[in-house]
Amino acid sequence: MSPKLPLLLLGSLLLCLPLAAGAPALPKAADTVPAPGSLLPGGAGAWTLSWSDEFEYANADLDKEWISQNAPSGHILCSRWRENAVVANGTLKLLNKKEKRGGQEWTSGNLWTRQKFLYGYYECRYRYAAAEGTNNSFWIMTMGDKPKVGKSFEIDINEGHFPSSVNTNIHNWTDSIVVNGKKTHPSSSKGFSFGSEPDRSLILETPVTTRKLRFVSNNRTQVHLGEFRIYNVNKAGYPSALSPSADSDKPGLENYVKQGSTRIRVSGFYNAADTKTVAHLRDGDIRTRWTSQKDGEKWVEFEFPKERTIGCIQFLNGWNDKGTWK
């Protein structure tokens, strides 16, 4: 886990392993519990806490569990140093400073754990730095194995930018592909800003073949989803998520959601008596919505009569309030 650039860690980082995990769990700390407001799937009782850090110690003790970069960074505008990571009053602050060091104009801090982990549930509480141009990040990756064992991956749980951007990335650093003459790695990054536009269009760099897709949210209140589209792999591309379903000049396009043989199931309804709103997920009207129940896990599931190869997923999120998307 490696938070990058300026942010404030509020109390805790933790790793939990499921009770049924094949790999043995690390010893459970007797005096640590999941952070308040933890969203552990299935509840905390289904997991064993294996490691956590509440930063309730002196700044000098940070190095017992964490490693700092202490070097310049070629891919960003700052060098990163241990002095920019400060523990005080149960929080860890990663400080951004306008100062020349390591051949760069800015300095910041980052940390990664000394201990290595495998499969589990990772959780972090942190506050974005109140400034633009920052990368408030929480991520996990393979690193430091000599010789290298298996493939090298990075999973960015969030690379956040002030004030409202969330980027979730998967980087396969072992395999590479060539796109437009440039060498890159599979799995493209996706970033969305909240409160601006309702449309989401996810083009899968690696298509998925399946009979069922389920989309899940742990939002603490109801969610609003509009027109949903699941497309085949189409060389001619895809229409805008805000265009009417039939309004496409893309030859060869096939929307599996619109097919009558596709079964749609949802977790519930905001108005229990209004079950017909599930039809709004494919009625071709970008103004209508399915609104979930308020409590519990929210999900929408699409099941096809046979396997489909998926190339693009589109949906509309939120609702229009006098011209502003919520």
N, C-alpha and C positions, 0 to 999 in steps of 0.2 A: 504494500500500500504506500503510495507516494504522493502526498499532497504537493502541488506545484504552485509556486508564486503566492502572492499575499492573501492570507485569509486568517480567520480566527477559529480555532478548533474549540467547540463548546463542550468541554467535559469529557468526551469519550470517543475512542475507536474500539471496535470489538470484532471478534471472529467467533461465530457459533457453528458447531457441527451438528447435523441431524443425528438423533439417537440411533438411527438405523444405518449410519454411514459405514461403508466397508472398511475404511481406514480407521485405526484407533484414534480416539480423541486425545488431545493433550490434557494434562492434569487440570482439573477445574479449580480456578481460584476461589477460595472460600469466601472472600470478602468483596467479590465483584458480581454485579448483576447487569443485565442489559439496560441500556440508557432509557430514561423516561421517554415514552412515546415510541418505543421500538416497534417496528412493523414486521417482526419475525413471522414468516408464513406459518400458519397453523398454531400460533401462540408460542410463548416462551417455553411452555412445558414440553414441547416437541423437540427441543434443542438442548445441547450441552455447551455451555460457555467454555471456550478453550483458551481464549486470550483477550485481554482488553487493556486499555490505558486511559485513565481518567486525568492524567497530568497533575496529580496531587502530590507534587514533590518539588524539590529545589531545581532550579534551572541547570545546575551542574550535573544532575542525575539523568538528564535527557539522553545522554550518550550511552547509557546502559542498554536501552531498548531500540535506539534509533541511530541511523547513519546519515550524515549530511554530505552533500555533493562536494562543497569546498573547491569550486573550480568554475571557470567560465563556461558559457553555454552557446554553442554556435548557431542553434536553431531559433533562439529567442534573443531579446534585446538586453538581457541582464545576466550577470554572473550570480551564483548562488552559494551562500556561506552559512556556516554554523552560527555566526554571530547574529544573523537575521532571524533565527529561531529562538524565541524567548518564552520560557515557562514561568507563569506567575498566577497565583490565585485560582488554580484549577483549570487554567486555559493555556493553550499553546498559540502564540502569535507568530505568524510569518510576516516579516516586515519588508516593505518595499522602500528603497532609499535611492535618491538621486545622487549618486556618487560614482566616481570612476574607480573601477577595480577589475582586474583580470582582463583588461583591454576592452571593457564595455562601460556604457554610460550609466547603467543602473545596477543595483544589487537587490537580491531577494533571497528567499530561503526555500528549501525543500527537504523532505525527510523520507526515508524508507526504512522499514523494520529490519532489524538484524535477524530476527527469526523468520524462517520461510514457512509457508503454508500451502495446503493443497485445497481440495474441494471443501466448500462450506458457505456460510452466509456472512457477508461483510457489511458492516454498517459504520457510518461516520456522521457526526453532527458538526457542522461548521457554518460560519457566516461569511458571505461574500465581502470582499474588500469594496468599499464604497467609492470606486473609481473605475473609469473605463480603461481598456487596454490591459486588463489583468486576466490571468488564467487560474481561477480558483478550482483546483482539481483534486480528485480522489480517484486513484486508479491502482490496478494490480497488474503485475507482469512477471514473466520469468526473467531471471537475471543472475549473472555471476557463476553459472555452472561451468566447471572445467573438469573434463571435457563436456561439451554441450550434450545434453540428453534430450532426445525428442525435438519438438519444434518450439520456436520462440514466439510467444504471444503477448500482447498487451490488451487489457480490457479497461477502457476508460469509463468508469461508472458515471462520472460527470466531469467535463471540462467546462466550467461555468464562467461567463463573462457578464460583468455588471451592465444593466441591473437585472436582466430577466432571461438570459440565454442559457440553455442547457444543451450540451453536446455529449452524446453517448457514442463511443467508438469501439470497434474491435479491430485490432491491427495484427495481422499475421506477418511477422517479420522474417519468417523462414522462406516461404514461397513468394514468388514474384510473378507479375504479369506485365505486359507492355500495353499501355493505353496512349493512343495518339503519339507513338514514338517515344514515350517516357516510361521508364521502369518504375513500377509502383507495386504495392502489395494488395491482395484481395481484401474485400470488405470495405466499402466506402463509408466515410463518416457522415453522420446525419446531425444537423443542428436545427433547433426550433426556438423561436422567441414567443413567449406567452403574451396574450392580450393584443396581438396585432392582426393576424390573419387566421382564418379558420381552417384553411386547407392544408392537408398533409399528403405528400406524394412520395412514396418509398419505392424506388426502383432497385430491385435486388440484383446486385452485381453477380452473385451466385444464385441462380434460380433454385427454388425449392419445390420438390414433388411430394404431394401429400393429399390425403382425402379430407383433412380437417385442419382448420385454423381457429385458434382462440386468442382473443385480445383481452388482457386483464388490466384492471386499474385498482390500486389501493387508495384512491382518493377518499378523503374523509367525509365527503358528501356526494350528492348525485353527480353523474356525468351526463353530458349532452352530446350525442353523436348523430350526424346527419348522413347524407348519401355515402354509402360504402361501396367500393369497387375493388375487385380482385381480378387482375388481368393476366392473360397468357403472356409468354415471352413474345414480344412483337418488335421486329427490326425497324418498323416505321415509327416507333415511339408511342407515346401516350398523350391523351388530351389533358388539359388543365383539370384539376380536381373540382374547380368551380364551374366548369362547363356542364350543360345538360348532358345526361348520359348518352343520348342519341346524337349529340352534336359533336361528331368526331370525323376528321378527314384522314384518320389513320387506317389504312387498309390492313386487313388481317387481324384486327383487334377483336378480342373476345372477353366479355365481362362475365365471369362465372357467377357473380352474385345475382345478376339479373335472370339467370336461368331458373325456371320453375322447379327443377329437380334439386336445386341447392337448398338445404335445410338451414334455417337460422334459429338459433336459440339464444336467449339472453338471461342475465342473472335475476332480473326483476323489473319493476316499473315504479316510477315516482308516484303515479296514480294507479293503484292496484286494479282499478276497474277499467283502465284504458289500455288493455293488452294489445290493441290493434296498432299501437304506435311502433311496434317492431317492423311494420311494413315500411316505415319511413326510411329504413336503412337501404332500401332499393326501389323507392317509388319514382326516382328520376327527378324529384323536386328538391333543389338544394336549399329550400327554405324550411323544410320540415325536419323534425328531430325525434329520435328515441331518447327518452330521459330515464335513467336507471333509478333504482331504489336508493335511498339515502345511506343506509347502513350496510356494513359488510363488504365483501369483495364484489366488484362490478366486472362483468365480462360479457362479451358477445362472441358467439361461436358460429362458424360456417362449416357445414359438412356437405361434401360433394358425393354424388352416386358412385364415382370412380376417381382414381388418382388424377390430379391436375398438376401441371407444372406452372408455378407462379413466377411471373416476371416483374409485376408491379402491384402495389397496394395503395389505394387512395381512400381517404375519408375526410369528412368535415367535423370539426370539433367546436364545442361551445354554442353560443347563440347570438343573434343579432339584436342589440339593444339600441334602437334609434340610430342606427348606422355605425355603432361601435361593437366589435366582437368581444364577447366576454369569455 
